[in-house]
Amino acid sequence: MADESDAESRPLRVAVVGAGPAGIYAAETLTRRAPVPVTVDLLDRLPTPFGLVRHGIAPDHPKMRAIRDTLHRALDDPGVRFVGNVEVGTDVTLEDLRAHVDAVVYTYGAALDRPLSVDGEDLPGSLAATDLVAWYCGHPDADRARVESALEGVRRAVVVGVGNVALDVARVLARAPQELEPTDMPQHVLDVLAAAPVEEVTVLGRRGPAQASFTTMELRELDGLEQATVLVDPADLELSPAAEERIAGDRNATRNLAVLRGWAGHDAGPGRVALRLRFHRRPVRLLGADRVTGVEVERTTVGDDGRATGTGEFEVLPADLVVRSVGYRGEGLPGLPVDQRSGTVPNEQGRVLRDGRPSPGEYVAGWIKRGPSGVVGTNKHDARETVTSLLADAEAGVLRSGGDRDDLVRTLQARGAEPVLLEDWRAIDAAEVALGATRGRARTTMHERETLLAAVRAATAR
């Protein structure tokens, strides 16, 4: 434990757990806004930074994924140290971490999917969007065998959910192989998607288009696909006068409806993938014996309270693949509380609450703080609120002083961990660029952890 004079003379030391947008924005805000010098250790269990920007945003979103370049500037700050390939709770406990720093900010997101909780959900051919997205983004933990088995021979796919991730999944499944070829998807992903004979992709929303959570920008990206036509039933877009009045002040819903109405009545035509957006339908069970063969759905109506109510009208949609995208939830790290209902860490303005009281030196930001809502930029405001609380606590003297910053990496190495620092990440980055160049791409994502670490070792040996 550092003595009082050392604590007064040295920088404020902070560890941020999670090197995605929320964590990087928190680190950037700390180094820019703190009235005293600050050093930040940015920890991640993967050998690579950027979180959902690397492993969550679909690779056919080059402009969105370009956010990575902006985030990289924060990693170049001399006060920020990236420490990847370190799992908090396994390689280092929370208490160990607290011994090295004055404060910890947890920003590790909400990685668990929410189930549909219907019969047949566990059949082969039923996937969570988290599994499919991890696979096509090249996440080291993706279950390749399960996902690729589910995609084999798929002609009709149903995506349950009307958020941005659901649209990402539908768009990737409906794209022509030549559209995906320039992306940074791993080669095995491109090969499997090119071999899937997809003819129809249906996106299901249990409520109406006015309640859909996707953004207009994401919705518009469905238009102009080389081999797919977006189809919308005009009847799904009919609103009561009261509903029209309710959404009049909602710019996103108004814009979405305008886009959807522009597609109403389209015909896919021969040889094109039918990309259907269907509303007021909820899945009640998945059908099939050895694997999914269809989805039974019930027609719904939306009440004045915004809730969907079943009408008792049922139909069956043929499907070889069902992907659920109905939300995410977070889980606690060993020793960190989490509200099981909301999937978030209890907090007040970013201060972690234990037994209803702020825990000195512990903070949250991002999805694990507020739940899976907003877009990448939402994390900036969220991080500012948390950092404001942290700096106020530092000024008030309520933080406990940590030890020598350099002890953290040395301690990890002594325990057999292989922390990946910024220069190591640069070696991975260069290896991915070189791999992409072999096929005329800007980059190809390396998906296996051992391959990523091998790139680090090779650079170190030179």
C-alpha positions in Angstrom: 0.0 0.0 0.0 1.4 3.4 -1.0 2.0 5.8 1.8 0.2 9.2 2.0 3.1 11.3 0.6 3.4 9.0 -2.4 -0.4 9.1 -3.0 -0.3 12.9 -3.1 2.6 13.0 -5.6 1.8 10.2 -8.0 -0.8 10.1 -10.7 -4.3 8.8 -10.0 -4.3 5.1 -11.0 -7.4 3.6 -12.6 -8.1 0.2 -14.1 -10.9 -0.1 -16.8 -12.2 -3.6 -17.3 -13.3 -3.9 -20.9 -11.5 -2.3 -23.9 -14.7 -1.7 -26.0 -16.1 1.7 -26.8 -17.4 2.2 -23.3 -14.0 1.4 -21.7 -12.0 3.4 -24.3 -14.3 6.5 -23.9 -13.9 6.2 -20.1 -10.1 6.1 -20.4 -10.1 9.0 -22.8 -12.4 11.1 -20.6 -10.3 10.4 -17.6 -7.0 11.5 -19.2 -8.6 14.6 -20.7 -10.8 15.9 -17.8 -8.9 14.9 -14.7 -7.4 18.0 -12.9 -4.5 15.8 -11.9 -2.3 13.3 -13.9 -4.0 10.0 -14.5 -2.8 6.6 -15.7 -5.3 4.1 -17.0 -4.8 0.3 -17.5 -7.3 -0.8 -20.1 -7.9 -4.5 -19.5 -9.6 -7.0 -21.8 -9.9 -10.7 -21.8 -9.3 -10.8 -25.5 -5.9 -10.1 -27.1 -7.5 -7.4 -29.1 -9.2 -4.1 -28.2 -12.4 -2.4 -29.5 -15.0 -4.8 -28.2 -18.3 -4.7 -30.1 -16.7 -2.5 -32.8 -14.5 -5.4 -33.7 -16.8 -8.3 -32.7 -20.3 -6.9 -32.8 -20.8 -4.5 -35.6 -21.3 -6.4 -38.9 -18.2 -6.4 -41.1 -20.2 -5.1 -44.0 -20.5 -1.8 -42.1 -17.2 -0.3 -43.1 -18.2 3.2 -42.0 -19.3 2.0 -38.6 -16.3 -0.2 -38.1 -14.1 2.9 -39.0 -14.9 4.0 -35.5 -12.0 1.8 -34.6 -9.6 4.4 -36.1 -11.1 7.0 -33.7 -10.9 4.7 -30.7 -7.3 3.9 -31.6 -6.2 7.4 -30.9 -7.2 7.0 -27.3 -4.9 4.0 -27.0 -2.0 6.1 -28.2 -2.3 8.4 -25.2 0.8 7.8 -23.0 -1.4 7.8 -20.0 -3.4 4.8 -21.3 -2.0 1.2 -21.3 -3.8 -1.6 -23.1 -3.5 -4.9 -21.2 -5.2 -7.6 -23.3 -5.5 -11.3 -23.0 -6.3 -11.0 -19.3 -9.5 -12.3 -17.7 -10.5 -10.6 -14.5 -11.7 -13.3 -12.1 -9.3 -15.9 -13.5 -6.0 -14.3 -14.2 -6.5 -11.6 -11.5 -9.2 -11.3 -8.9 -11.1 -8.1 -8.3 -9.3 -7.7 -4.9 -5.9 -8.2 -6.5 -6.8 -5.6 -9.1 -7.9 -3.1 -6.5 -4.5 -3.5 -4.7 -2.8 -2.1 -7.8 -5.0 0.9 -8.5 -7.1 3.6 -6.8 -10.3 2.8 -8.7 -11.8 0.3 -11.1 -14.3 1.0 -13.9 -16.2 -2.0 -15.1 -17.2 -1.7 -18.8 -17.3 -5.3 -20.0 -20.7 -5.1 -21.6 -23.7 -7.4 -21.8 -22.7 -10.5 -23.7 -25.5 -13.0 -22.9 -28.5 -13.3 -25.1 -32.1 -13.3 -23.9 -34.0 -16.5 -24.8 -37.4 -16.7 -26.5 -38.5 -19.2 -23.8 -40.6 -21.2 -26.3 -40.8 -24.9 -27.1 -38.3 -26.1 -29.6 -35.8 -23.3 -28.9 -33.0 -25.8 -28.3 -33.4 -27.6 -31.6 -30.4 -27.6 -34.0 -30.9 -24.8 -36.4 -31.9 -22.4 -33.6 -29.2 -19.8 -32.8 -28.8 -16.8 -30.6 -27.8 -13.7 -32.6 -24.8 -13.5 -30.2 -23.6 -16.8 -31.5 -24.0 -15.9 -35.2 -22.5 -12.4 -34.8 -19.5 -13.7 -32.9 -18.9 -16.3 -35.7 -19.1 -13.9 -38.7 -17.1 -11.2 -36.8 -14.3 -13.7 -36.0 -14.6 -13.8 -32.2 -12.1 -16.2 -30.7 -14.9 -17.8 -28.6 -17.3 -18.4 -31.4 -18.7 -21.9 -31.7 -17.8 -22.6 -35.3 -19.1 -26.2 -35.4 -22.5 -25.3 -34.1 -23.0 -22.2 -36.2 -21.8 -23.8 -39.4 -23.9 -26.9 -38.9 -27.0 -24.6 -38.4 -26.2 -22.8 -41.7 -25.7 -25.9 -43.8 -28.3 -26.0 -46.6 -30.3 -23.1 -45.2 -32.9 -21.8 -47.7 -35.4 -20.0 -45.4 -34.2 -18.1 -42.3 -36.3 -16.4 -39.7 -34.8 -13.6 -37.5 -36.8 -12.8 -34.4 -36.4 -9.2 -33.3 -36.5 -5.7 -34.8 -33.4 -4.1 -33.4 -30.2 -3.1 -35.3 -28.6 -6.5 -34.6 -31.5 -8.3 -36.1 -31.2 -6.2 -39.3 -27.5 -6.8 -39.4 -28.1 -10.6 -39.3 -30.8 -10.4 -41.9 -28.6 -8.3 -44.2 -25.6 -10.6 -43.9 -27.7 -13.7 -44.7 -29.3 -12.0 -47.7 -26.1 -10.5 -49.2 -24.6 -12.0 -52.4 -21.1 -13.6 -51.9 -19.4 -10.9 -54.0 -20.8 -8.2 -51.6 -19.2 -9.8 -48.6 -15.9 -10.7 -50.3 -14.2 -7.3 -49.6 -15.0 -7.3 -45.9 -12.7 -8.4 -43.1 -14.7 -11.6 -42.3 -12.5 -14.7 -41.8 -12.2 -16.8 -44.9 -14.1 -19.7 -43.5 -17.1 -17.4 -42.8 -17.1 -16.2 -46.4 -17.0 -19.7 -47.7 -19.9 -21.0 -45.5 -22.1 -18.0 -46.3 -21.3 -18.3 -50.1 -22.4 -22.0 -49.9 -25.7 -21.3 -48.1 -28.6 -21.4 -50.7 -30.6 -18.7 -48.9 -33.8 -17.8 -50.8 -35.8 -16.0 -48.1 -35.1 -14.1 -44.9 -38.0 -13.1 -42.6 -37.6 -10.6 -39.8 -40.3 -10.9 -37.2 -41.5 -8.2 -34.8 -44.0 -9.0 -32.1 -45.2 -5.4 -32.1 -45.8 -2.9 -34.8 -43.3 -0.9 -36.9 -43.8 2.2 -34.7 -42.3 0.2 -31.8 -39.3 -1.2 -33.6 -36.0 -0.2 -32.1 -33.8 -0.2 -35.2 -32.5 3.1 -36.5 -33.5 4.6 -39.8 -29.9 4.4 -41.1 -29.7 0.7 -40.3 -33.1 0.1 -42.0 -32.1 1.9 -45.2 -29.1 -0.3 -45.5 -31.4 -3.2 -46.4 -32.2 -1.4 -49.7 -29.9 -1.8 -52.7 -28.6 -5.3 -51.8 -27.4 -6.9 -55.0 -29.5 -10.1 -54.8 -32.3 -9.3 -52.3 -35.5 -7.3 -52.4 -37.2 -5.9 -49.2 -40.8 -6.9 -48.9 -43.3 -5.3 -46.5 -47.0 -6.2 -46.1 -49.0 -2.9 -46.4 -51.5 -4.2 -43.8 -48.7 -4.3 -41.2 -48.1 -0.6 -41.7 -51.7 0.5 -41.0 -52.0 2.6 -37.9 -55.0 3.8 -35.9 -55.4 7.6 -35.7 -54.4 7.4 -32.1 -51.2 5.5 -32.9 -50.4 8.0 -35.7 -50.7 10.8 -33.2 -48.5 9.1 -30.6 -45.6 8.7 -33.0 -45.9 12.1 -34.6 -43.3 13.4 -32.1 -41.0 10.4 -32.5 -38.6 11.3 -35.4 -37.1 7.9 -35.6 -40.4 6.1 -35.8 -41.7 8.6 -38.3 -38.7 8.2 -40.6 -38.8 4.4 -40.2 -42.5 4.3 -41.3 -41.7 6.4 -44.3 -39.0 4.0 -45.4 -41.2 0.9 -44.8 -44.1 2.4 -46.7 -41.8 3.0 -49.7 -41.2 -0.8 -49.8 -44.8 -1.9 -49.3 -46.1 -4.0 -52.2 -42.7 -4.8 -53.7 -42.2 -8.1 -55.5 -39.0 -10.0 -55.1 -39.0 -11.4 -58.6 -37.4 -14.6 -59.8 -33.9 -15.5 -58.6 -33.8 -12.8 -55.9 -33.7 -13.3 -52.1 -37.0 -12.2 -50.5 -36.1 -10.2 -47.4 -39.4 -9.9 -45.6 -40.2 -7.5 -42.6 -43.3 -8.8 -40.8 -44.8 -7.1 -37.8 -47.5 -8.0 -35.2 -46.3 -11.6 -35.0 -44.7 -13.4 -32.1 -43.1 -16.9 -32.1 -44.9 -19.4 -29.9 -42.9 -22.5 -30.7 -40.2 -23.8 -33.1 -41.2 -26.8 -35.0 -39.1 -29.8 -36.0 -37.8 -33.2 -34.8 -34.1 -33.4 -35.5 -33.7 -29.7 -36.4 -35.8 -26.6 -37.0 -38.3 -26.9 -39.8 -40.6 -24.0 -39.0 -41.9 -21.3 -36.6 -45.4 -21.1 -35.4 -46.3 -17.5 -34.9 -49.3 -15.7 -33.4 -50.8 -12.5 -34.7 -50.7 -9.7 -32.1 -52.2 -6.3 -31.5 -50.6 -3.4 -29.7 -52.5 -1.7 -26.9 -52.3 1.9 -25.8 -49.7 0.8 -23.2 -47.4 -0.4 -26.0 -47.7 -4.1 -25.1 -48.4 -6.8 -27.6 -51.4 -9.1 -27.0 -52.1 -12.3 -28.8 -55.2 -12.5 -31.0 -55.4 -16.3 -31.2 -54.6 -16.3 -34.9 -51.8 -18.6 -35.8 -49.7 -19.5 -38.8 -46.6 -21.5 -39.6 -43.6 -20.0 -41.3 -41.3 -22.6 -42.9 -37.7 -22.1 -41.7 -34.4 -24.0 -41.7 -32.7 -21.5 -39.4 -34.1 -19.3 -36.6 -32.0 -16.6 -35.1 -33.3 -14.9 -31.9 -32.2 -11.3 -31.4 -34.5 -10.1 -28.6 -32.0 -8.5 -26.2 -28.8 -8.9 -24.2 -28.1 -9.1 -20.5 -25.0 -8.8 -18.5 -23.5 -11.1 -15.9 -21.4 -10.4 -12.8 -17.7 -10.9 -12.5 -16.6 -13.1 -9.5 -17.1 -10.8 -6.6 -19.1 -8.2 -8.4 -22.9 -7.9 -7.8 -25.4 -8.0 -10.7 -29.1 -7.5 -10.8 -30.4 -10.8 -12.3 -33.6 -9.1 -13.6 -32.0 -6.2 -15.4 -28.6 -7.9 -16.1 -26.8 -4.7 -14.9 -24.5 -3.9 -12.0 -26.5 -1.9 -9.4 -25.2 1.7 -9.5 -25.9 5.3 -8.9 -24.5 7.7 -11.5 -21.9 5.1 -12.3 -20.9 4.3 -8.6 -21.3 0.6 -7.9 -23.7 -0.1 -5.1 -23.1 -2.9 -2.6 -25.9 -3.5 -0.2 -27.5 -0.3 -1.4 -24.4 1.8 -0.7 -21.7 3.2 -3.0 -18.6 1.0 -2.9 -15.6 3.4 -2.8 -13.4 3.0 -5.9 -15.8 0.9 -8.0 -17.6 2.2 -11.0 -19.5 1.0 -14.1 -20.1 2.4 -17.6 -21.6 1.1 -20.8 -24.2 -1.7 -21.2 -23.3 -3.3 -17.8 -24.3 0.0 -16.3 -27.4 1.0 -18.2 -28.4 -2.2 -20.1 -28.2 -2.9 -23.9 -29.4 0.4 -25.2 -28.2 3.2 -27.5 -25.6 3.3 -30.2 -21.8 3.4 -30.0 -21.8 7.1 -29.4 -24.2 6.8 -26.4 -21.2 5.5 -24.5 -19.5 8.9 -24.6 -22.2 10.6 -22.4 -22.4 7.5 -20.2 -18.6 7.5 -19.6 -18.7 11.2 -18.8 -21.2 10.7 -16.0 -19.2 7.8 -14.5 -15.9 9.7 -14.8 -17.5 12.8 -13.1 -18.5 10.6 -10.2 -15.0 9.0 -10.0 -13.2 12.3 -10.1 -15.5 13.8 -7.5 -14.7 10.9 -5.2 -11.0 11.3 -5.8 -11.3 15.0 -4.8 -13.3 14.0 -1.7 -10.5 11.6 -0.7 -12.8 8.5 -0.5 -10.6 6.3 -2.8 -8.2 3.9 -1.3 -4.7 4.2 -2.6 -3.3 1.4 -4.8 0.3 0.2 -5.2 2.9 0.4 -8.0 1.3 0.5 -11.4 4.0 -1.7 -13.0 3.3 -4.4 -10.5 0.1 -5.4 -12.3 1.7 -6.7 -15.5 4.6 -8.2 -13.6 2.2 -10.0 -11.3 0.2 -11.3 -14.3 3.3 -12.6 -16.0 4.5 -14.3 -12.8 1.2 -16.1 -12.6 1.7 -17.5 -16.1 -0.6 -15.1 -17.9 0.5 -13.6 -21.3 -0.7 -10.0 -21.3 -0.9 -8.3 -24.7 0.2 -4.7 -24.6 -0.2 -2.0 -27.2 2.9 -2.9 -29.3 1.7 -6.5 -29.2 -1.6 -5.5 -30.6 0.1 -3.6 -33.3 1.8 -6.8 -34.4 -1.7 -8.5 -34.6 -3.0 -5.6 -36.5 -0.1 -5.8 -39.0 -0.6 -9.6 -39.4 -4.3 -9.1 -40.2 -3.6 -6.4 -42.8 -1.0 -8.7 -44.4 -3.4 -11.6 -44.4 -6.1 -9.5 -46.0 -3.6 -8.3 -48.7 -3.2 -11.9 -49.9 -6.8 -11.8 -51.1 -6.9 -8.1 -52.1 -8.7 -6.9 -48.9 -7.8 -4.2 -46.5 -7.8 -6.8 -43.7 -8.9 -10.3 -42.8 -9.8 -10.9 -39.2 -7.8 -13.7 -37.4 -10.3 -15.6 -35.3 -8.3 -18.1 -33.2 -6.7 -16.9 -30.0 -3.6 -18.9 -30.5 -3.1 -17.4 -34.0 -3.4 -13.9 -32.5 -0.9 -14.7 -29.9 1.4 -16.4 -32.4 1.5 -13.1 -34.3 2.7 -11.4 -31.1 5.3 -14.0 -30.4 6.7 -13.8 -33.9 7.0 -10.0 -33.7 8.7 -10.3 -30.3 11.2 -12.9 -31.6 12.3 -10.6 -34.5 
